[in-house]
Amino acid sequence: MTTARQIKKLVRRTLSSSNELVHLERNVLWHLPIRHVARTIAILRCRNHWFFSLKWFLTGLYMHDAWPTRGLGHYSAEFYRSDYQPNPGGGNLWEWADPSLEEAFFNCVESDVLPLMRSVTCARSAVEYIRASEDRLICFGWDRHVVTSIALGEFDAARALWLPHAAPFVKGKVVSEHYQRTYDRLCELGEPLMADDRAALAALLHRWEAENVRGTALEPYWQPTPFPFEVAA
């Protein structure tokens, strides 16, 4: 099993050499600054306790379905060592027993992960990165594309995406417990979107973001900022 002690030892050098990362959760490092989009590195346990996987995640904190400290994110990608495959055919894993593990992890974060995270520092760059990824439709469904289109000021595109899916969203309807919050938020979206009420849409996304962040470990690091369409206005 991947333990807190193992993770603490693994990330020690990375944290001591960088003021860009904070360790807010047991197995997750957060990249600063934290604004509309959270960028995280997760050390994930495997069924075989000798191994773990390393992934980075993007989470739109303003999204209707964001749970920033309870879920791993809206988009993810693996990082691994191409020169060291401890489990051939079993996935791109890292091995706790590897004597060069800490050095390899540090080098991977410094040379691969941090440069990528620095390139997606705002809502627009994060969305553009996801849109350019081959598996964007698998992990980033129509509803997320609606909300991100609004955040970027692409209102016509957002309406075109919303209309074919709008009918089932009726305010006050009770759905499954785990989906209720997400459903209720989507119900709030249709009216201001179709009326092109941009002030109401901005207020809605800001409210969701605040609700998603407040009371969590990342709140002290969160920096509320305007959305791209507010700046353009």
MARLUM-233896 format. One record per residue (C-alpha): x, y, z; residue number from 1. Coordinates in steps of 0.05 Angstrom, whole numbers, plus 5000, padded with zeros to 4 digits. Example, Ala and Ser with C-alpha at 12.3 -4.5 7.8 and 13.67 -1.06 7.14 Angstrom:
<lumtis>
(lumti (5246,4910,5156),1)
(lumti (5273,4979,5143),2)
</lumtis>
This chain:
<lumtis>
(lumti (5000,5000,5000),1)
(lumti (5024,5070,4984),2)
(lumti (5033,5104,5052),3)
(lumti (5036,5176,5075),4)
(lumti (5108,5165,5097),5)
(lumti (5128,5141,5028),6)
(lumti (5095,5201,4994),7)
(lumti (5126,5251,5043),8)
(lumti (5195,5223,5029),9)
(lumti (5183,5222,4954),10)
(lumti (5162,5295,4948),11)
(lumti (5210,5323,5000),12)
(lumti (5263,5347,4951),13)
(lumti (5213,5373,4901),14)
(lumti (5177,5416,4953),15)
(lumti (5242,5442,4984),16)
(lumti (5268,5466,4916),17)
(lumti (5204,5498,4890),18)
(lumti (5157,5551,4916),19)
(lumti (5107,5533,4862),20)
(lumti (5080,5471,4896),21)
(lumti (5044,5459,4962),22)
(lumti (5026,5393,4994),23)
(lumti (4954,5403,5017),24)
(lumti (4929,5332,5015),25)
(lumti (4959,5264,5031),26)
(lumti (4975,5245,4959),27)
(lumti (4966,5310,4920),28)
(lumti (5011,5369,4905),29)
(lumti (4978,5434,4883),30)
(lumti (5011,5483,4835),31)
(lumti (5008,5557,4852),32)
(lumti (4976,5604,4840),33)
(lumti (4906,5574,4846),34)
(lumti (4856,5615,4807),35)
(lumti (4800,5590,4761),36)
(lumti (4837,5525,4747),37)
(lumti (4872,5480,4796),38)
(lumti (4933,5441,4771),39)
(lumti (4953,5381,4813),40)
(lumti (5001,5323,4815),41)
(lumti (4974,5259,4846),42)
(lumti (5012,5199,4870),43)
(lumti (4962,5142,4861),44)
(lumti (4964,5074,4893),45)
(lumti (4959,5010,4854),46)
(lumti (4930,4942,4870),47)
(lumti (5002,4917,4876),48)
(lumti (5030,4956,4934),49)
(lumti (5100,4955,4904),50)
(lumti (5079,5005,4850),51)
(lumti (5044,5071,4841),52)
(lumti (5024,5116,4783),53)
(lumti (5038,5189,4774),54)
(lumti (4986,5235,4741),55)
(lumti (4973,5309,4734),56)
(lumti (4903,5338,4734),57)
(lumti (4866,5400,4713),58)
(lumti (4804,5420,4752),59)
(lumti (4760,5479,4732),60)
(lumti (4743,5507,4800),61)
(lumti (4684,5545,4770),62)
(lumti (4653,5483,4741),63)
(lumti (4584,5459,4761),64)
(lumti (4611,5390,4780),65)
(lumti (4677,5409,4813),66)
(lumti (4696,5376,4879),67)
(lumti (4768,5400,4883),68)
(lumti (4790,5362,4944),69)
(lumti (4744,5302,4936),70)
(lumti (4755,5286,4863),71)
(lumti (4817,5284,4821),72)
(lumti (4797,5332,4766),73)
(lumti (4765,5343,4698),74)
(lumti (4826,5323,4657),75)
(lumti (4886,5280,4671),76)
(lumti (4949,5252,4639),77)
(lumti (5002,5204,4662),78)
(lumti (5076,5217,4672),79)
(lumti (5125,5160,4674),80)
(lumti (5197,5140,4660),81)
(lumti (5206,5115,4590),82)
(lumti (5275,5087,4609),83)
(lumti (5249,5046,4668),84)
(lumti (5189,5000,4663),85)
(lumti (5184,4958,4727),86)
(lumti (5120,4923,4706),87)
(lumti (5123,4907,4631),88)
(lumti (5054,4902,4601),89)
(lumti (5022,4925,4667),90)
(lumti (5018,4999,4653),91)
(lumti (5064,5059,4662),92)
(lumti (5080,5050,4736),93)
(lumti (5133,5073,4785),94)
(lumti (5165,5026,4834),95)
(lumti (5175,5043,4908),96)
(lumti (5235,4997,4912),97)
(lumti (5272,5034,4856),98)
(lumti (5337,5060,4887),99)
(lumti (5336,5121,4841),100)
(lumti (5262,5137,4853),101)
(lumti (5269,5203,4889),102)
(lumti (5318,5230,4837),103)
(lumti (5275,5206,4780),104)
(lumti (5212,5236,4810),105)
(lumti (5246,5303,4821),106)
(lumti (5273,5304,4750),107)
(lumti (5206,5285,4721),108)
(lumti (5169,5340,4758),109)
(lumti (5222,5393,4742),110)
(lumti (5232,5376,4669),111)
(lumti (5162,5352,4647),112)
(lumti (5107,5368,4696),113)
(lumti (5122,5439,4719),114)
(lumti (5135,5467,4649),115)
(lumti (5068,5439,4627),116)
(lumti (5032,5467,4688),117)
(lumti (5063,5535,4676),118)
(lumti (5034,5535,4606),119)
(lumti (4962,5528,4632),120)
(lumti (4958,5582,4685),121)
(lumti (4891,5611,4665),122)
(lumti (4822,5588,4645),123)
(lumti (4833,5601,4571),124)
(lumti (4900,5564,4565),125)
(lumti (4872,5505,4605),126)
(lumti (4811,5498,4561),127)
(lumti (4852,5505,4498),128)
(lumti (4898,5450,4523),129)
(lumti (4840,5403,4537),130)
(lumti (4807,5418,4470),131)
(lumti (4871,5399,4434),132)
(lumti (4875,5332,4470),133)
(lumti (4853,5270,4433),134)
(lumti (4811,5242,4491),135)
(lumti (4776,5308,4508),136)
(lumti (4706,5280,4495),137)
(lumti (4717,5221,4541),138)
(lumti (4734,5262,4602),139)
(lumti (4702,5328,4583),140)
(lumti (4629,5319,4565),141)
(lumti (4580,5367,4533),142)
(lumti (4560,5401,4598),143)
(lumti (4632,5418,4615),144)
(lumti (4642,5446,4545),145)
(lumti (4581,5490,4556),146)
(lumti (4608,5519,4620),147)
(lumti (4679,5529,4594),148)
(lumti (4651,5563,4531),149)
(lumti (4614,5612,4576),150)
(lumti (4676,5626,4617),151)
(lumti (4714,5643,4553),152)
(lumti (4658,5686,4526),153)
(lumti (4638,5638,4470),154)
(lumti (4564,5648,4483),155)
(lumti (4537,5626,4415),156)
(lumti (4577,5561,4420),157)
(lumti (4551,5550,4490),158)
(lumti (4479,5559,4468),159)
(lumti (4488,5511,4410),160)
(lumti (4516,5459,4458),161)
(lumti (4462,5471,4510),162)
(lumti (4399,5469,4467),163)
(lumti (4399,5394,4448),164)
(lumti (4407,5376,4522),165)
(lumti (4365,5428,4557),166)
(lumti (4297,5394,4562),167)
(lumti (4311,5347,4621),168)
(lumti (4335,5404,4666),169)
(lumti (4275,5428,4706),170)
(lumti (4284,5468,4769),171)
(lumti (4260,5432,4831),172)
(lumti (4265,5362,4802),173)
(lumti (4294,5310,4849),174)
(lumti (4347,5265,4820),175)
(lumti (4398,5217,4850),176)
(lumti (4432,5244,4913),177)
(lumti (4503,5243,4884),178)
(lumti (4480,5282,4822),179)
(lumti (4431,5331,4854),180)
(lumti (4480,5389,4863),181)
(lumti (4506,5383,4792),182)
(lumti (4435,5377,4765),183)
(lumti (4410,5438,4804),184)
(lumti (4467,5480,4779),185)
(lumti (4455,5462,4707),186)
(lumti (4382,5481,4717),187)
(lumti (4405,5550,4736),188)
(lumti (4445,5558,4673),189)
(lumti (4393,5555,4618),190)
(lumti (4354,5619,4630),191)
(lumti (4412,5669,4633),192)
(lumti (4448,5633,4577),193)
(lumti (4389,5636,4529),194)
(lumti (4375,5709,4549),195)
(lumti (4448,5727,4538),196)
(lumti (4450,5756,4609),197)
(lumti (4525,5758,4616),198)
(lumti (4525,5792,4683),199)
(lumti (4481,5736,4711),200)
(lumti (4526,5683,4680),201)
(lumti (4588,5715,4710),202)
(lumti (4554,5717,4779),203)
(lumti (4534,5645,4772),204)
(lumti (4604,5619,4755),205)
(lumti (4636,5662,4809),206)
(lumti (4586,5634,4860),207)
(lumti (4599,5562,4840),208)
(lumti (4674,5573,4844),209)
(lumti (4668,5603,4914),210)
(lumti (4622,5547,4938),211)
(lumti (4671,5495,4910),212)
(lumti (4732,5524,4944),213)
(lumti (4708,5553,5011),214)
(lumti (4719,5508,5070),215)
(lumti (4772,5466,5035),216)
(lumti (4847,5463,5046),217)
(lumti (4860,5504,4984),218)
(lumti (4818,5564,5004),219)
(lumti (4878,5603,5035),220)
(lumti (4914,5596,4968),221)
(lumti (4856,5612,4922),222)
(lumti (4857,5678,4884),223)
(lumti (4788,5699,4856),224)
(lumti (4797,5733,4788),225)
(lumti (4751,5757,4731),226)
(lumti (4733,5709,4676),227)
(lumti (4761,5722,4606),228)
(lumti (4694,5748,4580),229)
(lumti (4691,5798,4638),230)
(lumti (4760,5824,4622),231)
(lumti (4743,5830,4548),232)
(lumti (4681,5870,4565),233)
</lumtis>
